[in-house]
Amino acid sequence: MLGYDLGGDHPLHPLRWDLTWALAGELGVLDDYEVLVPEVADDAALGRVHTAGYIEAVRAASGPVPMAVGHGLGTDDNPIFPGMHENAALIAGGSIDAARAIAHREVDRAVNFCGGLHHAMPDHASGFCVYNDVALGITAMLDAGVNRIAYIDVDAHHGDGVQAAFYDDPRVLTISLHESPLTLFPGTGWPTELGVGAASGTAVNVALSPGTGDAAWLRAFHAVVPGVVRAFRPEVLVTQQGTDAHREDPLADLMLTVDGQRTTYLALRDLAEEFTGGRWLALGGGGYSPVRVVPRAWTHLLAIVAGRDLHPGTPMPPDWIARAAAARPDVELPIDMSDGTPDVVGYQPWAGHQEMAVDRAILQTREAVYPLHGLDPRDPRD
């Protein structure tokens, strides 16, 4: 999967996956996992979401002499590179295989932190994403007989490709908490984007102001997400765990810490345990601080999914420090698995009225979507 390399100084660098794997291994987090080599998704599997013309264009652009072929390929965001089709299809295959394992009850939980490429559209690449492994994994679950899936996206960027794939499908609830479309790519994810037809109310968007930190983000999450998930009654939870809401991320302007993100993962696990019997597929996503942020956040994610939580004060292993220093000698390395905030980050629950700036975003989303689920948008108990 490290072959999914957009080259040069592109922000989506595979180093973040390599250092995550190394850190999780050093800390023993992978000991409770069965690690599988996925199948490369074939054209039939990819075609459940993507058009035949697009798949062929990706393949044509992936040869020894890459060719510019349109479909959003060959841009600064989505440069073409040798092996692009095979590596993107391998990542997609990982999410599809994991989804099928959960759907067939072979496992309750699975992780593909190289996945989460949530911007890709049926006929074009977008936002560093070639194939939308998230939508492909959800589709594989639906094909396997899962009837209701809740998708929660905590990336700083709106999960537009996944929302678009299921905008008219009442079997899939898509929830995205992201920086406001006024200030960040892709410019979508307004509270008024609700789904269409029988799926009206199954697209839920919380658009947060730049500068939103841990406590405000958690306030918004708990004010919106559990209520609508409870009303939807999903059988499986799928999450996209982009880390670019972190305060050090160079491409977004939210202000979360690793500790706040860890607290988010605990909340997602609680949702899975309460509503889906623990069935949970966790995927990666954005995150452009490949040394200081992504490895620590996703190692916490892997630990929490496996039920062997790491204390935030856990020191960084010396071998990992050496590996990271060799890869990026100019980066100041973290000393432990925390950003120095409390073990579980606290927040003030929403009380049904406007006290903080984030409450405006909460009310806009609740007033748009809650009545469609028979919920009272002004009642904090819903």
Sequence and secondary structure as in RCSB ss.txt:
>XXXX:A:sequence
MLGYDLGGDHPLHPLRWDLTWALAGELGVLDDYEVLVPEVADDAALGRVHTAGYIEAVRAASGPVPMAVGHGLGT
DDNPIFPGMHENAALIAGGSIDAARAIAHREVDRAVNFCGGLHHAMPDHASGFCVYNDVALGITAMLDAGVNRIA
YIDVDAHHGDGVQAAFYDDPRVLTISLHESPLTLFPGTGWPTELGVGAASGTAVNVALSPGTGDAAWLRAFHAVV
PGVVRAFRPEVLVTQQGTDAHREDPLADLMLTVDGQRTTYLALRDLAEEFTGGRWLALGGGGYSPVRVVPRAWTH
LLAIVAGRDLHPGTPMPPDWIARAAAARPDVELPIDMSDGTPDVVGYQPWAGHQEMAVDRAILQTREAVYPLHGL
DPRDPRD
>XXXX:A:secstr
 TT    TT SS THHHHHHHHHHHHTTGGGG          HHHHTTTS HHHHHHHHHTTSSS     TTTTS
SSS   TTHHHHHHHHHHHHHHHHHHHHTTS SEEEETT   TT BTTB BTTBSS HHHHHHHHHHHTT   EE
EEE SSS  HHHHHHTTT TTEEEEEEEE TTTSTT    TT    GGGTT EEEEEE TT BHHHHHHHHHHHH
HHHHHHH  SEEEEE   TTBTT TT   BB HHHHHHHHHHHHHHHHHHSTT EEEE      TTTTHHHHHHH
HHHHHHT    TT B  HHHHHHHHHH TTS   SBS  SS SS       SS  STHHHHHHHHHHHHGGGGT 
 TT TT 
